[in-house]
Amino acid sequence: MKKKIGDRVTSIILPAIDGSEFNLDSLQGKRYMISFLRFASCPFCNLRINQLVSGFNEFGNNFTIVAIFDSPLDNLQKHAGKHKAPFPILADRKNTYYKAYGVERSFFGMMKGMIARFPTLMKGMFKGYLPIIFKGNLLTMPVDLLVDENGVIQTAYYGKDEGDHLDFQKVKAFAL
């Protein structure tokens, strides 16, 4: 079931790209965004991670991001490790938390994103984010959740297509 404003977050414990185990409870008292992404080699997802890494210093000191991919850890390390993110990037290969948070799959959303966001897709591919290896589901739609210091969801953004994410400026406004 989709999460909505006012819901408490569901506990998340997953392997992180750096080999450690991440526990969402470690963020208690801090604002953060949980971002559910697609498979590790997705050009849209890697562009989004690139954007978040590049702008991370704009979010202030009491905010972080938790990025979760629909991929096995080894594949995630291969494709997303180059970002050197200052926030945890996690692998949910069994889709345990994708199900718990109501992340949807949509053939129409995948096709819509490929067509409507074709220039963005090409930009990602030219940056080297080539979707050659598909370890994850192609139909997964992105989700961005803004969570307050008490673990309560303040914004629940469920993407309409494969490249549809919460606007960076809205994330920044929440962070500060």
C-alpha positions in Angstrom: 0.0 0.0 0.0 1.3 3.5 -0.9 2.5 5.6 2.0 0.9 9.0 2.5 1.5 12.2 4.4 1.3 11.5 8.2 2.3 7.8 8.0 5.3 6.7 10.0 8.1 5.1 8.1 8.5 1.4 8.1 11.9 0.2 9.4 14.5 -0.5 6.7 17.6 -2.6 7.1 19.5 -3.3 3.9 23.1 -3.8 2.6 24.7 -0.5 1.6 26.9 0.0 -1.4 30.0 0.3 0.9 29.4 -3.2 2.2 27.9 -2.2 5.6 24.4 -2.8 6.8 22.2 0.3 6.9 19.4 0.7 9.5 16.9 3.5 9.0 16.6 3.9 12.8 20.1 5.5 12.7 18.5 8.6 11.2 16.2 9.3 14.2 16.1 13.0 15.0 17.2 13.9 11.5 15.2 15.0 8.4 15.8 12.8 5.3 14.5 11.7 1.9 14.0 8.0 1.1 14.3 7.6 -2.7 13.2 4.3 -4.3 14.9 4.0 -7.7 14.9 1.5 -10.5 17.6 -1.0 -11.4 21.3 0.0 -10.9 22.2 0.8 -14.6 19.0 2.9 -15.2 20.1 6.2 -16.9 17.4 8.2 -15.2 18.2 6.9 -11.8 21.9 7.5 -12.2 21.3 11.1 -13.3 19.1 11.6 -10.3 21.9 10.3 -8.0 24.3 12.5 -9.8 22.0 15.5 -9.2 21.6 14.7 -5.5 25.3 14.2 -5.0 26.2 17.4 -6.8 23.7 19.4 -4.8 24.1 17.6 -1.4 25.9 20.5 0.3 22.8 22.7 -0.4 20.7 20.6 2.0 22.3 21.7 5.3 23.7 19.6 8.1 20.5 18.0 9.5 19.4 16.3 6.3 20.4 13.2 4.4 19.2 10.9 1.6 18.6 7.2 1.6 18.7 5.9 -2.0 17.4 2.4 -2.6 17.8 0.4 -5.8 15.9 -2.6 -7.1 19.1 -4.5 -7.7 21.5 -7.0 -6.1 24.4 -5.4 -4.2 27.2 -6.5 -6.6 25.4 -5.0 -9.5 24.7 -1.8 -7.6 28.3 -1.5 -6.6 29.4 -1.9 -10.2 27.0 0.8 -11.6 26.4 3.3 -8.8 29.7 3.0 -6.9 31.3 5.7 -9.1 29.0 8.4 -7.6 30.9 8.4 -4.3 27.7 9.6 -2.6 27.8 11.2 0.8 24.6 9.3 1.7 23.7 5.6 1.8 22.9 3.8 -1.4 21.1 0.5 -0.6 20.3 -2.7 -2.5 16.8 -4.2 -2.1 17.1 -7.2 -4.5 14.1 -9.0 -3.0 11.9 -5.9 -3.2 11.0 -6.3 0.5 10.7 -2.5 1.1 9.4 -1.7 -2.4 6.4 -3.8 -1.4 6.2 -2.3 2.1 6.2 1.2 0.7 3.8 0.5 -2.2 6.3 1.2 -5.0 4.4 0.5 -8.2 5.4 -1.1 -11.5 4.0 0.3 -14.8 4.6 -0.7 -18.4 2.8 2.5 -19.4 5.0 4.6 -17.0 8.2 3.0 -18.5 7.1 3.8 -22.1 5.9 7.3 -21.2 9.3 8.0 -19.6 11.3 6.7 -22.6 9.3 8.8 -25.0 8.6 12.0 -23.0 12.0 12.1 -21.4 14.0 10.9 -24.4 16.5 13.9 -24.2 17.1 13.1 -20.5 17.6 9.4 -21.3 20.1 10.3 -24.0 21.9 12.7 -21.6 22.2 9.9 -19.1 23.6 7.5 -21.7 26.1 10.1 -22.9 27.3 10.4 -19.3 28.0 6.7 -19.4 24.9 5.4 -17.6 24.2 2.6 -20.1 21.4 0.2 -19.3 23.2 -2.8 -20.6 22.7 -5.1 -17.6 19.2 -5.3 -16.3 19.3 -6.8 -12.8 16.0 -5.4 -11.4 12.6 -4.7 -12.8 12.3 -2.4 -15.8 8.8 -1.5 -14.8 9.6 -0.1 -11.3 8.4 3.5 -10.9 10.4 5.9 -8.6 9.2 7.2 -5.2 10.5 10.0 -3.1 9.4 10.4 0.5 10.4 13.4 2.7 10.5 12.3 6.4 10.7 14.6 9.4 12.8 14.2 12.6 10.1 12.0 14.1 10.0 9.5 11.3 6.7 10.9 9.9 6.3 11.3 6.1 5.7 14.9 5.2 5.7 14.4 1.4 4.9 11.2 -0.5 5.8 11.6 -4.2 5.0 8.5 -6.4 6.5 9.1 -9.9 4.2 8.8 -12.9 7.0 7.6 -15.2 10.5 6.2 -14.9 12.2 9.6 -14.7 9.6 11.4 -12.6 11.1 12.5 -9.2 10.3 15.1 -6.6 11.6 18.5 -7.7 15.1 19.2 -6.3 14.0 22.7 -5.0 11.2 21.0 -3.0 13.7 18.6 -1.4 16.0 21.6 -0.6 13.1 23.6 0.9 12.2 20.7 3.2 15.9 20.1 4.2 16.4 23.6 5.3 
